[in-house]
């Protein structure tokens, strides 16, 4: 028997003070929520992208997401109770003020939204008005980057360049 009063499985935040980088999605995909790992769908380019861009020294698997905290990399989503594709996430599950409170508490050096949709929800502007790459500086926030969605559903707008720009900004040397 399924209890419908419980929210869908959500991914735990991977946050601690002073991280080099926090990746921020809109919400867990259905696959990620089911298995409990960030960017877990086999068609998702996230793990390949962070390695190819030079953010991580090797290609990690979704099940290893928690180990990236040792590299100074954290994870969270704007919706911690929704799951699915961006257009399937209920507006009432998006918690921008809760996200801002987490960023104020943990003060990462850089935030990277992993889609224009997540950034548009954060900024309160249409996705079309959001550019990829490093965003204009707001002194009250860490540096912010907007990356193209690594989701296989977003293939038409895929480019690795903003991921490389992020890698250069955080200055991670890959051995």
C-alpha positions as CSV (number, residue, x, y, z in Angstrom):
1,X,0.0,0.0,0.0
2,X,1.3,3.5,-0.9
3,X,0.9,6.4,1.4
4,X,0.1,9.5,-0.6
5,X,0.7,11.9,2.2
6,X,4.5,11.5,2.0
7,X,6.4,13.7,-0.5
8,X,8.4,11.9,-3.2
9,X,11.8,10.6,-2.3
10,X,14.2,13.5,-2.2
11,X,18.0,13.8,-2.4
12,X,19.9,14.9,0.7
13,X,21.8,18.1,0.5
14,X,25.5,17.7,0.4
15,X,26.6,21.0,2.0
16,X,29.1,22.2,4.5
17,X,30.7,25.6,5.2
18,X,33.0,27.2,2.6
19,X,32.7,24.7,-0.3
20,X,34.5,25.7,-3.5
21,X,31.4,24.9,-5.5
22,X,27.7,24.0,-5.0
23,X,25.8,22.5,-8.0
24,X,22.1,23.5,-7.8
25,X,19.4,21.8,-9.8
26,X,15.6,22.5,-10.0
27,X,14.7,19.2,-8.4
28,X,15.7,15.5,-8.5
29,X,14.8,13.6,-11.7
30,X,12.5,10.7,-11.2
31,X,15.5,8.3,-11.6
32,X,17.7,10.3,-9.1
33,X,14.8,10.3,-6.6
34,X,14.3,6.6,-7.0
35,X,18.0,5.6,-6.5
36,X,19.0,8.5,-4.2
37,X,21.9,9.8,-6.3
38,X,22.2,13.2,-8.0
39,X,22.2,13.2,-11.8
40,X,21.6,9.4,-11.9
41,X,19.8,9.0,-15.3
42,X,22.1,7.2,-17.7
43,X,21.4,9.8,-20.3
44,X,22.5,12.7,-18.1
45,X,25.8,14.3,-19.0
46,X,26.6,15.8,-15.6
47,X,29.3,13.3,-14.5
48,X,31.0,13.3,-17.9
49,X,30.8,17.1,-18.1
50,X,32.4,17.8,-14.7
51,X,35.3,15.5,-15.6
52,X,35.8,16.6,-19.2
53,X,35.6,20.3,-18.2
54,X,38.3,19.7,-15.6
55,X,36.3,20.2,-12.4
56,X,37.0,16.7,-11.1
57,X,40.2,14.6,-11.6
58,X,38.3,11.6,-12.8
59,X,34.8,10.6,-13.9
60,X,32.7,9.8,-10.9
61,X,29.6,7.7,-10.9
62,X,26.2,9.0,-9.6
63,X,26.5,6.7,-6.5
64,X,29.7,8.5,-5.6
65,X,28.1,12.0,-5.3
66,X,28.7,12.2,-1.5
67,X,32.4,11.8,-2.0
68,X,32.7,15.0,-4.0
69,X,32.4,17.0,-0.7
70,X,36.1,16.0,-0.1
71,X,36.9,18.0,-3.3
72,X,34.9,21.0,-1.9
73,X,31.9,20.3,-4.2
74,X,28.4,20.2,-2.8
75,X,24.9,19.6,-4.1
76,X,21.3,20.8,-3.6
77,X,18.1,21.5,-5.4
78,X,15.6,24.4,-5.3
79,X,12.8,21.8,-4.7
80,X,13.7,19.2,-2.1
81,X,10.3,17.5,-2.3
82,X,9.5,17.5,-6.0
83,X,10.9,15.0,-8.5
84,X,10.7,14.8,-12.3
85,X,11.5,16.9,-15.3
86,X,11.5,20.7,-14.7
87,X,8.0,21.2,-16.2
88,X,6.6,18.5,-13.9
89,X,7.8,20.2,-10.7
90,X,4.9,21.8,-8.7
91,X,5.6,25.5,-8.2
92,X,4.7,25.3,-4.5
93,X,7.7,22.9,-4.0
94,X,10.2,25.5,-5.2
95,X,11.9,27.0,-2.2
96,X,14.1,29.9,-3.3
97,X,14.1,31.5,0.2
98,X,15.1,28.2,1.8
99,X,17.9,27.9,-0.8
100,X,19.1,31.4,-0.1
101,X,19.1,30.6,3.6
102,X,21.3,27.6,3.0
103,X,23.7,29.6,0.9
104,X,23.8,32.3,3.6
105,X,24.6,29.6,6.2
106,X,27.2,27.7,4.3
107,X,28.7,30.5,2.1
108,X,30.1,28.5,-0.8
109,X,32.6,30.4,-3.0
110,X,30.7,29.5,-6.2
111,X,27.2,28.4,-7.1
112,X,26.5,26.7,-10.4
113,X,22.9,26.3,-11.5
114,X,22.7,23.2,-13.7
115,X,20.0,24.6,-15.9
116,X,18.6,27.9,-17.1
117,X,15.3,26.9,-15.5
118,X,16.8,26.6,-12.0
119,X,18.5,30.0,-12.5
120,X,15.3,31.6,-13.8
121,X,13.4,30.4,-10.7
122,X,16.2,31.8,-8.5
123,X,16.4,35.2,-10.3
124,X,12.6,35.4,-10.9
125,X,13.2,36.0,-14.6
126,X,12.3,34.1,-17.8
127,X,14.8,31.5,-18.9
128,X,15.2,33.3,-22.2
129,X,16.5,36.3,-20.2
130,X,19.3,34.2,-18.5
131,X,22.6,33.9,-20.2
132,X,24.9,30.9,-19.8
133,X,28.2,31.2,-17.9
134,X,29.3,33.6,-15.2
135,X,26.6,36.0,-14.0
136,X,26.9,39.7,-13.1
137,X,28.3,39.9,-9.6
138,X,25.9,40.5,-6.6
139,X,28.0,41.3,-3.5
140,X,25.4,39.6,-1.3
141,X,25.9,36.3,-3.0
142,X,28.8,34.0,-4.0
143,X,29.9,33.9,-7.7
144,X,27.1,32.4,-9.8
145,X,27.4,30.4,-13.0
146,X,24.5,29.1,-15.1
147,X,25.2,25.9,-17.0
148,X,23.3,24.3,-19.8
149,X,21.2,21.4,-18.5
150,X,23.1,18.1,-18.6
151,X,19.8,16.3,-19.0
152,X,19.4,14.1,-22.1
153,X,16.1,15.9,-22.6
154,X,18.0,19.2,-23.2
155,X,20.3,17.9,-26.0
156,X,19.5,20.7,-28.4
157,X,21.1,23.4,-26.2
158,X,24.1,21.3,-25.0
159,X,27.6,22.8,-24.9
160,X,30.5,22.1,-22.6
161,X,32.0,25.6,-22.8
162,X,30.2,27.1,-19.8
163,X,31.3,24.1,-17.8
164,X,34.9,24.8,-18.9
165,X,34.5,28.4,-17.9
166,X,33.4,27.3,-14.5
167,X,36.3,24.9,-14.2
168,X,38.7,27.8,-15.0
169,X,37.0,30.1,-12.5
170,X,37.3,27.6,-9.6
171,X,40.9,26.8,-10.6
172,X,40.8,23.1,-10.0
173,X,43.9,21.4,-11.2
174,X,43.3,18.0,-12.6
175,X,46.0,15.4,-12.2
